[in-house]
Structures are given as structure tokens and as C-alpha cells.
Amino acid sequence: MDIQFILMIAIFALALAYIGRLIYRNFNPKSNSCSTGCGKCAANFDQIPDLKK
């Protein structure tokens, strides 16, 4: 086999692994506090006086 063909297959496999990792991390949240697990919905409710009950 040609070295360029082997390098092309290796780069393609790495790209597929990277895309697969992105998809896997998108559908598996890090915590159970949010449905997506992205962390952008984390709010500090300590500074809101009405919700300190």
C-alpha cells in the first residue's frame, strides 16, 4: 500500500473518532441536574431573596 493512502485512512479514522466523541458527549449529560448537562442553566439562587425559604 502507498504511504499516502495509509495516512489518508488514518486521518479519516481520527476524524470519525472525533465526530463520534462529540456525538457521544452531546447525548450523555455530566450531571442529573439538567437535561442537557451543558452547565449553562446553572443559576445561583442564593442572591434571590424570594427563593431563600
PDB file of N, H, CA, C and O in Angstrom:
ATOM      1  N   MET A   1       0.830  -1.188   0.000  1.00  0.00           N
ATOM      2  CA  MET A   1       0.000   0.000   0.000  1.00  0.00           C
ATOM      3  C   MET A   1       0.872   1.247   0.000  1.00  0.00           C
ATOM      4  O   MET A   1       2.001   1.248   0.490  1.00  0.00           O
ATOM      5  N   ASP A   2       0.330   2.263  -0.543  1.00  0.00           N
ATOM      6  H   ASP A   2      -0.587   2.262  -0.941  1.00  0.00           H
ATOM      7  CA  ASP A   2       1.007   3.546  -0.635  1.00  0.00           C
ATOM      8  C   ASP A   2       0.945   4.279   0.707  1.00  0.00           C
ATOM      9  O   ASP A   2      -0.052   4.165   1.421  1.00  0.00           O
ATOM     10  N   ILE A   3       1.984   5.024   1.058  1.00  0.00           N
ATOM     11  H   ILE A   3       2.793   5.117   0.478  1.00  0.00           H
ATOM     12  CA  ILE A   3       2.032   5.744   2.336  1.00  0.00           C
ATOM     13  C   ILE A   3       0.954   6.833   2.397  1.00  0.00           C
ATOM     14  O   ILE A   3       0.398   7.096   3.463  1.00  0.00           O
ATOM     15  N   GLN A   4       0.659   7.465   1.258  1.00  0.00           N
ATOM     16  H   GLN A   4       1.111   7.252   0.392  1.00  0.00           H
ATOM     17  CA  GLN A   4      -0.378   8.490   1.232  1.00  0.00           C
ATOM     18  C   GLN A   4      -1.752   7.880   1.510  1.00  0.00           C
ATOM     19  O   GLN A   4      -2.573   8.495   2.191  1.00  0.00           O
ATOM     20  N   PHE A   5      -2.003   6.703   1.003  1.00  0.00           N
ATOM     21  H   PHE A   5      -1.336   6.204   0.450  1.00  0.00           H
ATOM     22  CA  PHE A   5      -3.277   6.024   1.246  1.00  0.00           C
ATOM     23  C   PHE A   5      -3.410   5.655   2.726  1.00  0.00           C
ATOM     24  O   PHE A   5      -4.488   5.795   3.304  1.00  0.00           O
ATOM     25  N   ILE A   6      -2.335   5.192   3.333  1.00  0.00           N
ATOM     26  H   ILE A   6      -1.459   5.078   2.864  1.00  0.00           H
ATOM     27  CA  ILE A   6      -2.361   4.840   4.759  1.00  0.00           C
ATOM     28  C   ILE A   6      -2.594   6.078   5.612  1.00  0.00           C
ATOM     29  O   ILE A   6      -3.379   6.040   6.559  1.00  0.00           O
ATOM     30  N   LEU A   7      -1.916   7.177   5.283  1.00  0.00           N
ATOM     31  H   LEU A   7      -1.279   7.207   4.513  1.00  0.00           H
ATOM     32  CA  LEU A   7      -2.130   8.427   6.022  1.00  0.00           C
ATOM     33  C   LEU A   7      -3.555   8.949   5.844  1.00  0.00           C
ATOM     34  O   LEU A   7      -4.147   9.467   6.791  1.00  0.00           O
ATOM     35  N   MET A   8      -4.100   8.817   4.652  1.00  0.00           N
ATOM     36  H   MET A   8      -3.618   8.397   3.883  1.00  0.00           H
ATOM     37  CA  MET A   8      -5.474   9.257   4.408  1.00  0.00           C
ATOM     38  C   MET A   8      -6.470   8.440   5.238  1.00  0.00           C
ATOM     39  O   MET A   8      -7.406   9.000   5.807  1.00  0.00           O
ATOM     40  N   ILE A   9      -6.277   7.145   5.307  1.00  0.00           N
ATOM     41  H   ILE A   9      -5.516   6.690   4.844  1.00  0.00           H
ATOM     42  CA  ILE A   9      -7.140   6.278   6.107  1.00  0.00           C
ATOM     43  C   ILE A   9      -7.010   6.623   7.586  1.00  0.00           C
ATOM     44  O   ILE A   9      -8.010   6.647   8.303  1.00  0.00           O
ATOM     45  N   ALA A  10      -5.790   6.891   8.053  1.00  0.00           N
ATOM     46  H   ALA A  10      -4.977   6.872   7.470  1.00  0.00           H
ATOM     47  CA  ALA A  10      -5.569   7.233   9.462  1.00  0.00           C
ATOM     48  C   ALA A  10      -6.242   8.557   9.819  1.00  0.00           C
ATOM     49  O   ALA A  10      -6.879   8.667  10.866  1.00  0.00           O
ATOM     50  N   ILE A  11      -6.105   9.554   8.959  1.00  0.00           N
ATOM     51  H   ILE A  11      -5.587   9.465   8.108  1.00  0.00           H
ATOM     52  CA  ILE A  11      -6.743  10.854   9.215  1.00  0.00           C
ATOM     53  C   ILE A  11      -8.258  10.718   9.188  1.00  0.00           C
ATOM     54  O   ILE A  11      -8.947  11.322  10.011  1.00  0.00           O
ATOM     55  N   PHE A  12      -8.781   9.944   8.264  1.00  0.00           N
ATOM     56  H   PHE A  12      -8.222   9.454   7.596  1.00  0.00           H
ATOM     57  CA  PHE A  12     -10.221   9.718   8.186  1.00  0.00           C
ATOM     58  C   PHE A  12     -10.731   9.005   9.438  1.00  0.00           C
ATOM     59  O   PHE A  12     -11.791   9.350   9.960  1.00  0.00           O
ATOM     60  N   ALA A  13      -9.984   8.019   9.916  1.00  0.00           N
ATOM     61  H   ALA A  13      -9.123   7.739   9.492  1.00  0.00           H
ATOM     62  CA  ALA A  13     -10.379   7.298  11.131  1.00  0.00           C
ATOM     63  C   ALA A  13     -10.346   8.215  12.346  1.00  0.00           C
ATOM     64  O   ALA A  13     -11.228   8.140  13.201  1.00  0.00           O
ATOM     65  N   LEU A  14      -9.334   9.081  12.433  1.00  0.00           N
ATOM     66  H   LEU A  14      -8.617   9.141  11.738  1.00  0.00           H
ATOM     67  CA  LEU A  14      -9.276  10.039  13.545  1.00  0.00           C
ATOM     68  C   LEU A  14     -10.435  11.029  13.484  1.00  0.00           C
ATOM     69  O   LEU A  14     -10.998  11.389  14.518  1.00  0.00           O
ATOM     70  N   ALA A  15     -10.791  11.467  12.294  1.00  0.00           N
ATOM     71  H   ALA A  15     -10.335  11.175  11.454  1.00  0.00           H
ATOM     72  CA  ALA A  15     -11.925  12.385  12.148  1.00  0.00           C
ATOM     73  C   ALA A  15     -13.228  11.706  12.564  1.00  0.00           C
ATOM     74  O   ALA A  15     -14.061  12.321  13.230  1.00  0.00           O
ATOM     75  N   LEU A  16     -13.405  10.459  12.181  1.00  0.00           N
ATOM     76  H   LEU A  16     -12.728   9.960  11.640  1.00  0.00           H
ATOM     77  CA  LEU A  16     -14.602   9.720  12.595  1.00  0.00           C
ATOM     78  C   LEU A  16     -14.643   9.533  14.117  1.00  0.00           C
ATOM     79  O   LEU A  16     -15.706   9.643  14.728  1.00  0.00           O
ATOM     80  N   ALA A  17     -13.500   9.253  14.719  1.00  0.00           N
ATOM     81  H   ALA A  17     -12.636   9.163  14.223  1.00  0.00           H
ATOM     82  CA  ALA A  17     -13.447   9.099  16.171  1.00  0.00           C
ATOM     83  C   ALA A  17     -13.784  10.413  16.862  1.00  0.00           C
ATOM     84  O   ALA A  17     -14.485  10.419  17.874  1.00  0.00           O
ATOM     85  N   TYR A  18     -13.292  11.524  16.327  1.00  0.00           N
ATOM     86  H   TYR A  18     -12.722  11.519  15.505  1.00  0.00           H
ATOM     87  CA  TYR A  18     -13.576  12.830  16.909  1.00  0.00           C
ATOM     88  C   TYR A  18     -15.065  13.166  16.805  1.00  0.00           C
ATOM     89  O   TYR A  18     -15.657  13.631  17.780  1.00  0.00           O
ATOM     90  N   ILE A  19     -15.669  12.944  15.661  1.00  0.00           N
ATOM     91  H   ILE A  19     -15.188  12.567  14.870  1.00  0.00           H
ATOM     92  CA  ILE A  19     -17.103  13.198  15.483  1.00  0.00           C
ATOM     93  C   ILE A  19     -17.917  12.286  16.388  1.00  0.00           C
ATOM     94  O   ILE A  19     -18.901  12.722  16.983  1.00  0.00           O
ATOM     95  N   GLY A  20     -17.520  11.034  16.497  1.00  0.00           N
ATOM     96  H   GLY A  20     -16.720  10.679  16.013  1.00  0.00           H
ATOM     97  CA  GLY A  20     -18.215  10.104  17.387  1.00  0.00           C
ATOM     98  C   GLY A  20     -18.131  10.545  18.839  1.00  0.00           C
ATOM     99  O   GLY A  20     -19.104  10.433  19.584  1.00  0.00           O
ATOM    100  N   ARG A  21     -16.975  11.043  19.237  1.00  0.00           N
ATOM    101  H   ARG A  21     -16.184  11.134  18.631  1.00  0.00           H
ATOM    102  CA  ARG A  21     -16.806  11.537  20.611  1.00  0.00           C
ATOM    103  C   ARG A  21     -17.698  12.748  20.859  1.00  0.00           C
ATOM    104  O   ARG A  21     -18.304  12.857  21.925  1.00  0.00           O
ATOM    105  N   LEU A  22     -17.788  13.657  19.894  1.00  0.00           N
ATOM    106  H   LEU A  22     -17.296  13.569  19.028  1.00  0.00           H
ATOM    107  CA  LEU A  22     -18.662  14.823  20.039  1.00  0.00           C
ATOM    108  C   LEU A  22     -20.123  14.410  20.190  1.00  0.00           C
ATOM    109  O   LEU A  22     -20.842  14.952  21.030  1.00  0.00           O
ATOM    110  N   ILE A  23     -20.553  13.464  19.388  1.00  0.00           N
ATOM    111  H   ILE A  23     -19.969  13.024  18.706  1.00  0.00           H
ATOM    112  CA  ILE A  23     -21.939  12.993  19.462  1.00  0.00           C
ATOM    113  C   ILE A  23     -22.189  12.293  20.789  1.00  0.00           C
ATOM    114  O   ILE A  23     -23.225  12.509  21.419  1.00  0.00           O
ATOM    115  N   TYR A  24     -21.254  11.461  21.217  1.00  0.00           N
ATOM    116  H   TYR A  24     -20.413  11.286  20.706  1.00  0.00           H
ATOM    117  CA  TYR A  24     -21.396  10.743  22.480  1.00  0.00           C
ATOM    118  C   TYR A  24     -21.493  11.711  23.663  1.00  0.00           C
ATOM    119  O   TYR A  24     -22.335  11.535  24.544  1.00  0.00           O
ATOM    120  N   ARG A  25     -20.638  12.725  23.680  1.00  0.00           N
ATOM    121  H   ARG A  25     -19.955  12.868  22.964  1.00  0.00           H
ATOM    122  CA  ARG A  25     -20.656  13.693  24.776  1.00  0.00           C
ATOM    123  C   ARG A  25     -21.895  14.577  24.739  1.00  0.00           C
ATOM    124  O   ARG A  25     -22.328  15.081  25.775  1.00  0.00           O
ATOM    125  N   ASN A  26     -22.468  14.770  23.554  1.00  0.00           N
ATOM    126  H   ASN A  26     -22.116  14.361  22.712  1.00  0.00           H
ATOM    127  CA  ASN A  26     -23.668  15.589  23.436  1.00  0.00           C
ATOM    128  C   ASN A  26     -24.880  14.893  24.040  1.00  0.00           C
ATOM    129  O   ASN A  26     -25.742  15.555  24.618  1.00  0.00           O
ATOM    130  N   PHE A  27     -24.963  13.575  23.918  1.00  0.00           N
ATOM    131  H   PHE A  27     -24.263  13.037  23.448  1.00  0.00           H
ATOM    132  CA  PHE A  27     -26.122  12.844  24.399  1.00  0.00           C
ATOM    133  C   PHE A  27     -25.965  12.268  25.797  1.00  0.00           C
ATOM    134  O   PHE A  27     -26.927  11.707  26.320  1.00  0.00           O
ATOM    135  N   ASN A  28     -24.807  12.378  26.427  1.00  0.00           N
ATOM    136  H   ASN A  28     -24.025  12.835  26.002  1.00  0.00           H
ATOM    137  CA  ASN A  28     -24.586  11.886  27.779  1.00  0.00           C
ATOM    138  C   ASN A  28     -24.262  13.056  28.705  1.00  0.00           C
ATOM    139  O   ASN A  28     -23.129  13.536  28.725  1.00  0.00           O
ATOM    140  N   PRO A  29     -25.260  13.519  29.480  1.00  0.00           N
ATOM    141  CA  PRO A  29     -25.023  14.660  30.368  1.00  0.00           C
ATOM    142  C   PRO A  29     -24.056  14.305  31.485  1.00  0.00           C
ATOM    143  O   PRO A  29     -23.942  13.147  31.887  1.00  0.00           O
ATOM    144  N   LYS A  30     -23.360  15.328  31.979  1.00  0.00           N
ATOM    145  H   LYS A  30     -23.452  16.268  31.653  1.00  0.00           H
ATOM    146  CA  LYS A  30     -22.385  15.131  33.046  1.00  0.00           C
ATOM    147  C   LYS A  30     -23.049  15.000  34.406  1.00  0.00           C
ATOM    148  O   LYS A  30     -22.519  14.326  35.289  1.00  0.00           O
ATOM    149  N   SER A  31     -24.192  15.630  34.585  1.00  0.00           N
ATOM    150  H   SER A  31     -24.622  16.178  33.868  1.00  0.00           H
ATOM    151  CA  SER A  31     -24.879  15.565  35.867  1.00  0.00           C
ATOM    152  C   SER A  31     -26.371  15.369  35.645  1.00  0.00           C
ATOM    153  O   SER A  31     -26.863  15.511  34.525  1.00  0.00           O
ATOM    154  N   ASN A  32     -27.079  15.048  36.699  1.00  0.00           N
ATOM    155  H   ASN A  32     -26.679  14.933  37.608  1.00  0.00           H
ATOM    156  CA  ASN A  32     -28.520  14.823  36.606  1.00  0.00           C
ATOM    157  C   ASN A  32     -29.329  16.081  36.873  1.00  0.00           C
ATOM    158  O   ASN A  32     -30.559  16.024  36.871  1.00  0.00           O
ATOM    159  N   SER A  33     -28.675  17.220  37.102  1.00  0.00           N
ATOM    160  H   SER A  33     -27.676  17.267  37.103  1.00  0.00           H
ATOM    161  CA  SER A  33     -29.399  18.435  37.440  1.00  0.00           C
ATOM    162  C   SER A  33     -30.015  19.112  36.217  1.00  0.00           C
ATOM    163  O   SER A  33     -30.910  19.943  36.362  1.00  0.00           O
ATOM    164  N   CYS A  34     -29.563  18.778  35.050  1.00  0.00           N
ATOM    165  H   CYS A  34     -28.835  18.102  34.932  1.00  0.00           H
ATOM    166  CA  CYS A  34     -30.042  19.427  33.843  1.00  0.00           C
ATOM    167  C   CYS A  34     -30.261  18.358  32.771  1.00  0.00           C
ATOM    168  O   CYS A  34     -29.618  17.309  32.791  1.00  0.00           O
ATOM    169  N   SER A  35     -31.152  18.626  31.860  1.00  0.00           N
ATOM    170  H   SER A  35     -31.675  19.479  31.844  1.00  0.00           H
ATOM    171  CA  SER A  35     -31.432  17.624  30.841  1.00  0.00           C
ATOM    172  C   SER A  35     -30.316  17.502  29.811  1.00  0.00           C
ATOM    173  O   SER A  35     -30.139  16.434  29.224  1.00  0.00           O
ATOM    174  N   THR A  36     -29.558  18.575  29.579  1.00  0.00           N
ATOM    175  H   THR A  36     -29.702  19.442  30.056  1.00  0.00           H
ATOM    176  CA  THR A  36     -28.503  18.510  28.580  1.00  0.00           C
ATOM    177  C   THR A  36     -27.125  18.316  29.188  1.00  0.00           C
ATOM    178  O   THR A  36     -26.248  17.754  28.532  1.00  0.00           O
ATOM    179  N   GLY A  37     -26.906  18.758  30.413  1.00  0.00           N
ATOM    180  H   GLY A  37     -27.618  19.215  30.945  1.00  0.00           H
ATOM    181  CA  GLY A  37     -25.612  18.614  31.048  1.00  0.00           C
ATOM    182  C   GLY A  37     -24.582  19.609  30.569  1.00  0.00           C
ATOM    183  O   GLY A  37     -23.391  19.425  30.816  1.00  0.00           O
ATOM    184  N   CYS A  38     -25.009  20.658  29.893  1.00  0.00           N
ATOM    185  H   CYS A  38     -25.977  20.808  29.692  1.00  0.00           H
ATOM    186  CA  CYS A  38     -24.050  21.609  29.342  1.00  0.00           C
ATOM    187  C   CYS A  38     -23.583  22.618  30.383  1.00  0.00           C
ATOM    188  O   CYS A  38     -22.525  23.220  30.204  1.00  0.00           O
ATOM    189  N   GLY A  39     -24.329  22.824  31.461  1.00  0.00           N
ATOM    190  H   GLY A  39     -25.189  22.335  31.607  1.00  0.00           H
ATOM    191  CA  GLY A  39     -23.922  23.718  32.528  1.00  0.00           C
ATOM    192  C   GLY A  39     -24.375  25.152  32.359  1.00  0.00           C
ATOM    193  O   GLY A  39     -24.148  25.966  33.253  1.00  0.00           O
ATOM    194  N   LYS A  40     -24.999  25.490  31.262  1.00  0.00           N
ATOM    195  H   LYS A  40     -25.184  24.829  30.535  1.00  0.00           H
ATOM    196  CA  LYS A  40     -25.403  26.874  31.057  1.00  0.00           C
ATOM    197  C   LYS A  40     -26.669  27.252  31.831  1.00  0.00           C
ATOM    198  O   LYS A  40     -26.989  28.435  31.943  1.00  0.00           O
ATOM    199  N   CYS A  41     -27.386  26.271  32.361  1.00  0.00           N
ATOM    200  H   CYS A  41     -27.126  25.310  32.270  1.00  0.00           H
ATOM    201  CA  CYS A  41     -28.596  26.587  33.110  1.00  0.00           C
ATOM    202  C   CYS A  41     -28.333  26.649  34.617  1.00  0.00           C
ATOM    203  O   CYS A  41     -29.271  26.809  35.398  1.00  0.00           O
ATOM    204  N   ALA A  42     -27.093  26.528  35.027  1.00  0.00           N
ATOM    205  H   ALA A  42     -26.331  26.398  34.392  1.00  0.00           H
ATOM    206  CA  ALA A  42     -26.763  26.601  36.450  1.00  0.00           C
ATOM    207  C   ALA A  42     -26.890  28.048  36.909  1.00  0.00           C
ATOM    208  O   ALA A  42     -26.196  28.928  36.400  1.00  0.00           O
ATOM    209  N   ALA A  43     -27.768  28.292  37.863  1.00  0.00           N
ATOM    210  H   ALA A  43     -28.331  27.577  38.277  1.00  0.00           H
ATOM    211  CA  ALA A  43     -28.000  29.637  38.374  1.00  0.00           C
ATOM    212  C   ALA A  43     -27.739  29.659  39.872  1.00  0.00           C
ATOM    213  O   ALA A  43     -27.929  28.656  40.561  1.00  0.00           O
ATOM    214  N   ASN A  44     -27.308  30.791  40.363  1.00  0.00           N
ATOM    215  H   ASN A  44     -27.153  31.605  39.804  1.00  0.00           H
ATOM    216  CA  ASN A  44     -27.063  30.973  41.782  1.00  0.00           C
ATOM    217  C   ASN A  44     -28.314  31.592  42.393  1.00  0.00           C
ATOM    218  O   ASN A  44     -28.550  32.791  42.247  1.00  0.00           O
ATOM    219  N   PHE A  45     -29.119  30.774  43.081  1.00  0.00           N
ATOM    220  H   PHE A  45     -28.927  29.800  43.200  1.00  0.00           H
ATOM    221  CA  PHE A  45     -30.364  31.243  43.658  1.00  0.00           C
ATOM    222  C   PHE A  45     -30.172  31.842  45.051  1.00  0.00           C
ATOM    223  O   PHE A  45     -31.146  32.275  45.665  1.00  0.00           O
ATOM    224  N   ASP A  46     -28.951  31.876  45.559  1.00  0.00           N
ATOM    225  H   ASP A  46     -28.160  31.524  45.059  1.00  0.00           H
ATOM    226  CA  ASP A  46     -28.700  32.443  46.878  1.00  0.00           C
ATOM    227  C   ASP A  46     -28.898  33.954  46.903  1.00  0.00           C
ATOM    228  O   ASP A  46     -29.204  34.517  47.954  1.00  0.00           O
ATOM    229  N   GLN A  47     -28.732  34.606  45.786  1.00  0.00           N
ATOM    230  H   GLN A  47     -28.484  34.149  44.932  1.00  0.00           H
ATOM    231  CA  GLN A  47     -28.840  36.069  45.743  1.00  0.00           C
ATOM    232  C   GLN A  47     -30.264  36.532  45.454  1.00  0.00           C
ATOM    233  O   GLN A  47     -30.503  37.739  45.420  1.00  0.00           O
ATOM    234  N   ILE A  48     -31.209  35.638  45.247  1.00  0.00           N
ATOM    235  H   ILE A  48     -31.015  34.658  45.274  1.00  0.00           H
ATOM    236  CA  ILE A  48     -32.601  35.995  45.012  1.00  0.00           C
ATOM    237  C   ILE A  48     -33.341  35.888  46.344  1.00  0.00           C
ATOM    238  O   ILE A  48     -33.470  34.790  46.884  1.00  0.00           O
ATOM    239  N   PRO A  49     -33.832  37.013  46.886  1.00  0.00           N
ATOM    240  CA  PRO A  49     -34.419  36.988  48.236  1.00  0.00           C
ATOM    241  C   PRO A  49     -35.709  36.172  48.350  1.00  0.00           C
ATOM    242  O   PRO A  49     -35.954  35.610  49.418  1.00  0.00           O
ATOM    243  N   ASP A  50     -36.529  36.076  47.333  1.00  0.00           N
ATOM    244  H   ASP A  50     -36.329  36.533  46.466  1.00  0.00           H
ATOM    245  CA  ASP A  50     -37.807  35.375  47.431  1.00  0.00           C
ATOM    246  C   ASP A  50     -37.651  33.857  47.463  1.00  0.00           C
ATOM    247  O   ASP A  50     -38.566  33.169  47.915  1.00  0.00           O
ATOM    248  N   LEU A  51     -36.551  33.322  47.009  1.00  0.00           N
ATOM    249  H   LEU A  51     -35.808  33.881  46.642  1.00  0.00           H
ATOM    250  CA  LEU A  51     -36.388  31.876  46.914  1.00  0.00           C
ATOM    251  C   LEU A  51     -35.494  31.304  48.010  1.00  0.00           C
ATOM    252  O   LEU A  51     -35.097  30.143  47.917  1.00  0.00           O
ATOM    253  N   LYS A  52     -35.165  32.076  49.043  1.00  0.00           N
ATOM    254  H   LYS A  52     -35.488  33.019  49.118  1.00  0.00           H
ATOM    255  CA  LYS A  52     -34.282  31.592  50.112  1.00  0.00           C
ATOM    256  C   LYS A  52     -35.001  30.787  51.173  1.00  0.00           C
ATOM    257  O   LYS A  52     -34.392  30.491  52.201  1.00  0.00           O
ATOM    258  N   LYS A  53     -36.227  30.423  50.994  1.00  0.00           N
ATOM    259  H   LYS A  53     -36.721  30.664  50.158  1.00  0.00           H
ATOM    260  CA  LYS A  53     -37.025  29.729  52.013  1.00  0.00           C
ATOM    261  C   LYS A  53     -36.503  28.405  52.361  1.00  0.00           C
ATOM    262  O   LYS A  53     -37.079  27.716  53.203  1.00  0.00           O
TER     263      LYS A  53
END
